[in-house]
Amino acid sequence: MMIVSINAKALTKADMSPSNALDPAWVRSGEIQEFHKVLFASPDNKFIVQVWENRTALELSLESYPVDEFITLIEGEVELVDHAGNVSRFKAGDSFLLVKGFKGIWRQPGYLRKYAVWNIR
C-alpha cells in the first residue's frame, strides 16, 4: 500500500517546477506564470495529483476543457462563467469539479494555488 502525504502549505516556491498545463491560446487577459509539484502520477500518466499555482491575475477562455479535474483551492479565488452565463465563485477552502469539455471563462483576480486531481480520458 502506498500513502502520499500532502501538505501544500509546506511547499515553497523553490519546491515548485514550471508547468505547461495552460494553453497560451486560452488567455484573454493576464499572464501565465504557472508552476506545479506533482505528488502522484499513475504509470500511464492518466491520473495525476498535484499542487498547481499561477502567480498572477488571469482570465482564460476555455472552449473545451481537456481533462476532468477535481480542485480544492488552497489560496486565492476563481470565478467560472459557463457557456450559458451561469456564474460560480470559489475561494480558498472550496472544492469543485471541472468536467472535461467545460466551455466558459476562468477568472482569477490574483495569485491562486490549488490541489488538482486530473483524470485524463
N, C-alpha and C positions, 0 to 999 in steps of 0.2 A: 504494500500500500504506500502511495506517495502522498504526502501532505505538503502543500505550498503555503508558507506563512506570508501574509500580505500586510505591509504597514507602509502605506503611501506617504504618510507624514514624515517618515524617517528618510525618504528619498530626497536627496539634494539635486540641484541642477547638474552637478558633476556625475550623478548616477544615471542620468538620462542620456539617450543617444538620439541623434537626428532621426526623424521619421518622415516617411513619404506617403502617408495614408491619404492626404488630401490632394485632389486633382486641382492644379492651378486654374483650370478652365472653370471650376466651380465658384471662384472668388468674384463676388460683386463689389465688396469693399474690404479694406483692411489688408493685412499682410499675414502670410503663412510663416509662422515661427514655431513649428511643431517638433516635439520630442516625445520619446516613449521609453518605457522599460518593460520588456516582455518578461512576464512572470512564469508563463507556461505556454507551450505550443504542442499540439498533438503531433505525432510523427509525420502526418500528411499536411501539416500546417493549415488545416481547415477549421480548427478550434483554437483560438488564441485568447489568452488573458493577459492584459497589460494595464499599466498606468500610462495615460497619454495626456499631453498638455499642449495648448497653443498659448503663447506668451503675449499675444496682442489681441485687440478687438478684431472681430472678423465677421463678415456676412457671406454666406455661401448660398448659391442656388443649386439645389440638388434635383436633378432630372430623374434619376433612378438610383437610389442608394444601393451600393453593390453588395452589402452583407446584412445579415441580421445582427444587430448589436444591442446587447444589454448594457446600460450605462448607469453608473452611480456617480453623481457629481461630488467631488472632494472639495474643490474650491471653485468659486465663480458662479456664473449663471448663464442660462441659454434660453432663447425664445425660439420656438419652432412654429412655422406657419405652413399648414398643409395646402395642397393644390386647391382645396375648396375654401380657403381663407380661415379655417379654424386655427386659433392661437393656443399654444400650450407653453407655459413658463415653468422653468425648473431652476432650483438654487441648490447650493451645497447641501448634501444630505439626501436629496431626492434621487429616485431611481426611475428609469423608464426604458422602454424597448423601442428602438428604431428599426422597423421591419424592412427587409430587403425590398427595393422597389419604391420606397418612400419618395414622393415628389413634393418639394416645397423649399422653404427658406430656413436656414440655420443662422441665428444671430446671437453672437456673444459680445457683450459690451467691453470686455477686457480679458485678462488672464483667466484661463479655465484649465482645471486639472480634473481628470475623471478616471474611474475604473472602467475599462472597456472589455467586454467579452464578445468576441466575434465568432459567429458560426458562418463559415463560408460554404455556400452550397451552389 
